[in-house]
Amino acid sequence: VYTSTATRELPPAELRELLRGSRKRNAWRGVTGLLAYHDGLFMQVMEGPSETVNALFQEVARDDRHSGIL
């Protein structure tokens, strides 16, 4: 589980595309979870094999659409 702050306003169409892409990539990796966004804040739960989740988290952490990951 992590939380972060968006680095810019994300319009609904961009959020939908982010969710679509995440669902597709996560299903391929065998990862499930939840991604929530509200008022510029993200919260994500990722479930799956620890090595896979850790590798995915490293990718997510490099995404410039958010910062301040906890």
VMD Tcl script that builds the backbone (N, CA, C; Angstrom):
set m [mol new atoms 210]
animate dup $m
set s [atomselect $m all]
$s set {name element resname resid chain x y z} {
  {N N VAL 1 A 0.859 -1.180 0.000}
  {CA C VAL 1 A 0.000 0.000 0.000}
  {C C VAL 1 A 0.894 1.228 0.000}
  {N N TYR 2 A 0.542 2.202 -0.824}
  {CA C TYR 2 A 1.245 3.477 -0.782}
  {C C TYR 2 A 0.246 4.592 -1.024}
  {N N THR 3 A 0.647 5.796 -0.614}
  {CA C THR 3 A -0.077 7.013 -0.946}
  {C C THR 3 A 0.913 7.959 -1.602}
  {N N SER 4 A 0.392 8.868 -2.407}
  {CA C SER 4 A 1.239 9.867 -3.051}
  {C C SER 4 A 0.384 11.056 -3.464}
  {N N THR 5 A 1.064 12.109 -3.906}
  {CA C THR 5 A 0.399 13.338 -4.325}
  {C C THR 5 A 0.645 13.553 -5.813}
  {N N ALA 6 A -0.415 13.853 -6.540}
  {CA C ALA 6 A -0.291 14.125 -7.974}
  {C C ALA 6 A 0.573 15.364 -8.184}
  {N N THR 7 A 1.409 15.348 -9.213}
  {CA C THR 7 A 2.268 16.490 -9.509}
  {C C THR 7 A 1.558 17.531 -10.359}
  {N N ARG 8 A 0.392 17.176 -10.869}
  {CA C ARG 8 A -0.432 18.112 -11.655}
  {C C ARG 8 A -1.857 17.579 -11.638}
  {N N GLU 9 A -2.776 18.422 -12.060}
  {CA C GLU 9 A -4.168 17.991 -12.138}
  {C C GLU 9 A -4.310 16.947 -13.244}
  {N N LEU 10 A -4.975 15.856 -12.933}
  {CA C LEU 10 A -5.178 14.794 -13.918}
  {C C LEU 10 A -6.646 14.799 -14.345}
  {N N PRO 11 A -6.911 15.101 -15.614}
  {CA C PRO 11 A -8.293 15.117 -16.083}
  {C C PRO 11 A -8.886 13.706 -16.088}
  {N N PRO 12 A -10.209 13.609 -16.004}
  {CA C PRO 12 A -10.872 12.297 -15.957}
  {C C PRO 12 A -10.452 11.350 -17.080}
  {N N ALA 13 A -10.271 11.845 -18.290}
  {CA C ALA 13 A -9.885 10.969 -19.403}
  {C C ALA 13 A -8.501 10.364 -19.158}
  {N N GLU 14 A -7.587 11.137 -18.604}
  {CA C GLU 14 A -6.243 10.622 -18.326}
  {C C GLU 14 A -6.281 9.591 -17.186}
  {N N LEU 15 A -7.117 9.850 -16.194}
  {CA C LEU 15 A -7.265 8.884 -15.098}
  {C C LEU 15 A -7.847 7.564 -15.593}
  {N N ARG 16 A -8.829 7.644 -16.488}
  {CA C ARG 16 A -9.412 6.418 -17.058}
  {C C ARG 16 A -8.366 5.630 -17.826}
  {N N GLU 17 A -7.536 6.325 -18.605}
  {CA C GLU 17 A -6.486 5.650 -19.371}
  {C C GLU 17 A -5.445 5.030 -18.432}
  {N N LEU 18 A -5.099 5.729 -17.374}
  {CA C LEU 18 A -4.173 5.190 -16.375}
  {C C LEU 18 A -4.742 3.901 -15.774}
  {N N LEU 19 A -6.006 3.913 -15.433}
  {CA C LEU 19 A -6.645 2.737 -14.851}
  {C C LEU 19 A -6.707 1.579 -15.848}
  {N N ARG 20 A -7.064 1.882 -17.095}
  {CA C ARG 20 A -7.122 0.831 -18.130}
  {C C ARG 20 A -5.759 0.164 -18.315}
  {N N GLY 21 A -4.728 0.976 -18.452}
  {CA C GLY 21 A -3.387 0.435 -18.639}
  {C C GLY 21 A -2.918 -0.362 -17.431}
  {N N SER 22 A -3.202 0.148 -16.244}
  {CA C SER 22 A -2.805 -0.547 -15.010}
  {C C SER 22 A -3.493 -1.900 -14.898}
  {N N ARG 23 A -4.771 -1.929 -15.183}
  {CA C ARG 23 A -5.505 -3.205 -15.104}
  {C C ARG 23 A -4.913 -4.244 -16.056}
  {N N LYS 24 A -4.602 -3.809 -17.262}
  {CA C LYS 24 A -4.073 -4.734 -18.263}
  {C C LYS 24 A -2.695 -5.260 -17.846}
  {N N ARG 25 A -1.799 -4.353 -17.470}
  {CA C ARG 25 A -0.442 -4.765 -17.073}
  {C C ARG 25 A -0.469 -5.606 -15.799}
  {N N ASN 26 A -1.296 -5.223 -14.839}
  {CA C ASN 26 A -1.348 -5.964 -13.580}
  {C C ASN 26 A -1.921 -7.365 -13.773}
  {N N ALA 27 A -2.927 -7.504 -14.611}
  {CA C ALA 27 A -3.497 -8.829 -14.876}
  {C C ALA 27 A -2.446 -9.734 -15.507}
  {N N TRP 28 A -1.671 -9.186 -16.418}
  {CA C TRP 28 A -0.613 -9.960 -17.081}
  {C C TRP 28 A 0.421 -10.436 -16.055}
  {N N ARG 29 A 0.686 -9.622 -15.047}
  {CA C ARG 29 A 1.676 -9.952 -14.011}
  {C C ARG 29 A 1.102 -10.798 -12.873}
  {N N GLY 30 A -0.219 -10.954 -12.829}
  {CA C GLY 30 A -0.836 -11.687 -11.729}
  {C C GLY 30 A -0.972 -10.844 -10.474}
  {N N VAL 31 A -1.076 -9.530 -10.652}
  {CA C VAL 31 A -1.214 -8.596 -9.531}
  {C C VAL 31 A -2.647 -8.075 -9.496}
  {N N THR 32 A -3.212 -8.021 -8.301}
  {CA C THR 32 A -4.538 -7.434 -8.111}
  {C C THR 32 A -4.398 -6.288 -7.121}
  {N N GLY 33 A -5.477 -5.561 -6.906}
  {CA C GLY 33 A -5.437 -4.491 -5.927}
  {C C GLY 33 A -6.472 -3.426 -6.195}
  {N N LEU 34 A -6.149 -2.219 -5.758}
  {CA C LEU 34 A -7.073 -1.092 -5.826}
  {C C LEU 34 A -6.261 0.169 -6.068}
  {N N LEU 35 A -6.742 1.028 -6.950}
  {CA C LEU 35 A -6.143 2.333 -7.172}
  {C C LEU 35 A -7.227 3.374 -6.951}
  {N N ALA 36 A -6.985 4.304 -6.024}
  {CA C ALA 36 A -7.955 5.364 -5.736}
  {C C ALA 36 A -7.285 6.717 -5.957}
  {N N TYR 37 A -8.074 7.687 -6.431}
  {CA C TYR 37 A -7.590 9.042 -6.655}
  {C C TYR 37 A -8.687 9.998 -6.230}
  {N N HIS 38 A -8.318 11.000 -5.424}
  {CA C HIS 38 A -9.289 12.009 -4.996}
  {C C HIS 38 A -8.539 13.277 -4.610}
  {N N ASP 39 A -8.973 14.399 -5.171}
  {CA C ASP 39 A -8.405 15.708 -4.839}
  {C C ASP 39 A -6.882 15.733 -4.895}
  {N N GLY 40 A -6.312 15.128 -5.920}
  {CA C GLY 40 A -4.874 15.176 -6.114}
  {C C GLY 40 A -4.073 14.168 -5.312}
  {N N LEU 41 A -4.748 13.236 -4.671}
  {CA C LEU 41 A -4.059 12.213 -3.881}
  {C C LEU 41 A -4.332 10.828 -4.449}
  {N N PHE 42 A -3.295 10.005 -4.480}
  {CA C PHE 42 A -3.415 8.610 -4.891}
  {C C PHE 42 A -3.286 7.712 -3.671}
  {N N MET 43 A -3.937 6.575 -3.736}
  {CA C MET 43 A -3.739 5.497 -2.775}
  {C C MET 43 A -3.865 4.221 -3.584}
  {N N GLN 44 A -2.886 3.342 -3.428}
  {CA C GLN 44 A -2.931 2.090 -4.177}
  {C C GLN 44 A -2.554 0.929 -3.271}
  {N N VAL 45 A -3.310 -0.150 -3.425}
  {CA C VAL 45 A -3.029 -1.428 -2.787}
  {C C VAL 45 A -2.650 -2.378 -3.912}
  {N N MET 46 A -1.524 -3.075 -3.763}
  {CA C MET 46 A -1.100 -4.061 -4.752}
  {C C MET 46 A -0.937 -5.400 -4.050}
  {N N GLU 47 A -1.516 -6.445 -4.636}
  {CA C GLU 47 A -1.450 -7.788 -4.064}
  {C C GLU 47 A -0.915 -8.757 -5.105}
  {N N GLY 48 A -0.038 -9.632 -4.674}
  {CA C GLY 48 A 0.520 -10.631 -5.567}
  {C C GLY 48 A 1.826 -11.143 -5.003}
  {N N PRO 49 A 2.558 -11.908 -5.801}
  {CA C PRO 49 A 3.860 -12.408 -5.357}
  {C C PRO 49 A 4.771 -11.233 -4.970}
  {N N SER 50 A 5.460 -11.354 -3.842}
  {CA C SER 50 A 6.237 -10.217 -3.322}
  {C C SER 50 A 7.265 -9.692 -4.321}
  {N N GLU 51 A 7.968 -10.566 -5.019}
  {CA C GLU 51 A 8.952 -10.098 -5.998}
  {C C GLU 51 A 8.288 -9.282 -7.106}
  {N N THR 52 A 7.127 -9.733 -7.550}
  {CA C THR 52 A 6.397 -9.034 -8.610}
  {C C THR 52 A 5.898 -7.696 -8.123}
  {N N VAL 53 A 5.312 -7.667 -6.934}
  {CA C VAL 53 A 4.798 -6.414 -6.376}
  {C C VAL 53 A 5.942 -5.437 -6.130}
  {N N ASN 54 A 7.057 -5.910 -5.610}
  {CA C ASN 54 A 8.197 -5.019 -5.374}
  {C C ASN 54 A 8.726 -4.427 -6.676}
  {N N ALA 55 A 8.821 -5.233 -7.717}
  {CA C ALA 55 A 9.278 -4.732 -9.017}
  {C C ALA 55 A 8.285 -3.715 -9.580}
  {N N LEU 56 A 6.989 -4.009 -9.459}
  {CA C LEU 56 A 5.966 -3.087 -9.934}
  {C C LEU 56 A 6.033 -1.777 -9.153}
  {N N PHE 57 A 6.208 -1.856 -7.839}
  {CA C PHE 57 A 6.306 -0.638 -7.036}
  {C C PHE 57 A 7.483 0.217 -7.489}
  {N N GLN 58 A 8.599 -0.386 -7.843}
  {CA C GLN 58 A 9.749 0.380 -8.326}
  {C C GLN 58 A 9.399 1.134 -9.605}
  {N N GLU 59 A 8.631 0.513 -10.481}
  {CA C GLU 59 A 8.172 1.190 -11.707}
  {C C GLU 59 A 7.242 2.338 -11.357}
  {N N VAL 60 A 6.282 2.072 -10.485}
  {CA C VAL 60 A 5.306 3.089 -10.082}
  {C C VAL 60 A 6.022 4.283 -9.449}
  {N N ALA 61 A 7.016 4.019 -8.627}
  {CA C ALA 61 A 7.730 5.090 -7.929}
  {C C ALA 61 A 8.440 6.036 -8.903}
  {N N ARG 62 A 8.795 5.561 -10.087}
  {CA C ARG 62 A 9.471 6.408 -11.091}
  {C C ARG 62 A 8.501 7.238 -11.922}
  {N N ASP 63 A 7.217 6.999 -11.794}
  {CA C ASP 63 A 6.209 7.721 -12.588}
  {C C ASP 63 A 6.157 9.182 -12.156}
  {N N ASP 64 A 6.347 10.109 -13.097}
  {CA C ASP 64 A 6.397 11.532 -12.758}
  {C C ASP 64 A 5.028 12.183 -12.558}
  {N N ARG 65 A 3.962 11.395 -12.620}
  {CA C ARG 65 A 2.628 11.955 -12.365}
  {C C ARG 65 A 2.352 12.110 -10.875}
  {N N HIS 66 A 3.263 11.587 -10.032}
  {CA C HIS 66 A 3.059 11.740 -8.593}
  {C C HIS 66 A 4.392 11.841 -7.871}
  {N N SER 67 A 4.318 12.305 -6.629}
  {CA C SER 67 A 5.520 12.445 -5.789}
  {C C SER 67 A 5.106 12.256 -4.335}
  {N N GLY 68 A 6.083 12.296 -3.448}
  {CA C GLY 68 A 5.792 12.178 -2.021}
  {C C GLY 68 A 5.233 10.818 -1.646}
  {N N ILE 69 A 5.775 9.769 -2.223}
  {CA C ILE 69 A 5.267 8.423 -1.987}
  {C C ILE 69 A 5.577 7.974 -0.557}
  {N N LEU 70 A 4.549 7.506 0.112}
  {CA C LEU 70 A 4.689 6.943 1.460}
  {C C LEU 70 A 4.211 5.526 1.445}
}
mol reanalyze $m
mol bondsrecalc $m
mol representation Tube
mol addrep $m
